[in-house]
Amino acid sequence: INLNVSATGGNASSPLTYGLMFEDINHSGDGGIYAELIQNRAFQGSLEYPSTLTPWVSIGDAILTLQNTSVPLSKSLPTSINVASNSTNGTIGLLNPGWWGIDVKPQKYTGSFWALGSYKGKFTVKLQSDLTDEVFASLDIPSSATPEKWTEHKFELEPRIAAPNSNNTFVLEFDSKAGSLNFNLISLFPPTYNNRPNGNRPDLMEALKDLGGSFYRIPGGNNIEGDAYHHPWLWNETIGPLTERPGRPGTWGYQNTDGLGLVEYLNWCTDISVTPILAVWSGMYLGNEVDHILTASELEPWVQYALDELEFILGPSHSTHGALRAQLGHPEPWELKYVEIGNEDDLYDNGAETYSAYRFSMFYEAISASYPDLILISSTGDYTAVGGSNTSNPSATDYHTYSRPDYFVSQFGHFDNASREYKSLIGEYACVQGNVYNQVVGVDWDAPKLPWNPWVGSVSEAIFSLGAERNGDAIIGMSYAPGFQNLNSYEWTPNLIAFTADPSQTIKSTSHHVIELLSNNRYNATVPVTTDSDYGPAYWVAGVSEPGHYTFKAAIYNSTSTVPFSISFEGLSEGVKGTLSVLNAPDGLSSNTLENGVVSDVVRKTVTTLAAGSGGVFQFELDNYDVAVLTT
Ligand code: AHR
């Protein structure tokens, strides 16, 4: 393939080209990146997921029950655990196995619990093995519990050695003479990313940071919408002290603690230097029923609710909600430029109709009147037709695509004729199923999804991404979804990063490797490429960041032989050096997995220094399923 790359004349690239979409699915938040180690720490419940004792276990002859005491810890956390004993001889208590294990290392763990009852003795907190009962750390804490009012007990545990595995538990014990005590908000954090209190797991944040993303779409995804129980994500219930956060029934089959809330999301953006794309709920519950869409008058308070949230984020500290932000330790507004109105609001027919008829415009008009500089993104619409636009939703749009390898490759040109006026966010994309023999078809939602990302799927996503990069002036950016999967409890496969309680078992998927390569090799604008070849089996894009510094990206799909490239870059002469990075895997079906507790990473990266030959031409060969980046 002979390619001549020009120095100028292409499309400006979006500064946000790659990013991340995050919602609490697959225990990606609770039991995931949110570093809290105690599962069901505050017995939060809802109509959909009533409060439960799971996974707490009694110690000694303790009897554990849930109680709504006459003095609750708070209005938001009314239910506590009562630990009682019939005997007055011995030790009783309760044990928590964490989120399918607890990682124990010689580091500081910061904990606290609230107690109610009459007890003058001591509590003992421990981190111990679930298999051998070996104690890695133990501490006695004098009780300050009284029957009149809840008292917080704070502590630190520092194991001297690392546990051999994550089969560990947290234990809270006391003398059975106490008779009966109530506990709530029993919490334990390891060191967190950037040492944020109430923060995130460092290994998962690092895996995210490696992606080199520029934006972060929060809080979802379907999880913002709530389901038949009509409980959307409520920003004001996710802020402030943990005692004031009731939690909510998440959309993905479990109660959310909301410990990872709006402020934590925004701090997360600060910590890894990404731009938030904030989603606000737009009046559609999931549940496939007509009455799950709000009427215009029902929606009015929700428009105000979104404005209040924006005032909390952006308003001056003398405004009502800006003052609340300041009171929570953030006098300065956060930076926010993008707001998405809803999520996949065309999921149902009446969803699409009502979104176009009034739901989108109610939010659009109210938000743009108060915040004219915000870029508002519609959750429906496809601006990829020639001169495409959508007059009923005059804004940027969020385009989602889940599909199969052949389909993704066929979509290389999807954005070639897209509207430049109304830009597209590719807020969710992933190859979720294998090819259907000899047919280019989309996803079949009734059929199973792939358990792991196969390399061929990641290559096909790369080709789709190169197509989007070629149209950098039509897109805001793209984010693979979902981001995370707790391998002990999940609803969706495949995902970008899979993990267990043990950080040594964090798996970057093959798609993660591809995004890491593409995202960390950005350029300011594409540049035209002339060639004697058509696209397929090779697909490419070229860009320039500053004169002489080119980035050329290519991926090969379904080639029966190696593909030779001869590329000349305008202005580069013989001897100029380039770096060629190539990703591949043993075969198209290879996946990164966890097998017998060990991470297998099949992706191989080779980095070669090339020198331009006569006439400044770079020559190299790529194999089938290679994803490559050449920089000069
Ligand atoms: O990413 C998983 C889900 O797929 C998202 O929650 C939803 O927006 C989409 O349908």
Residues whose N, C-alpha, C, O or C-beta is under 5 A from the ligand:
A	BS01	AHR	G221 N222 N223 E344 A481 P482
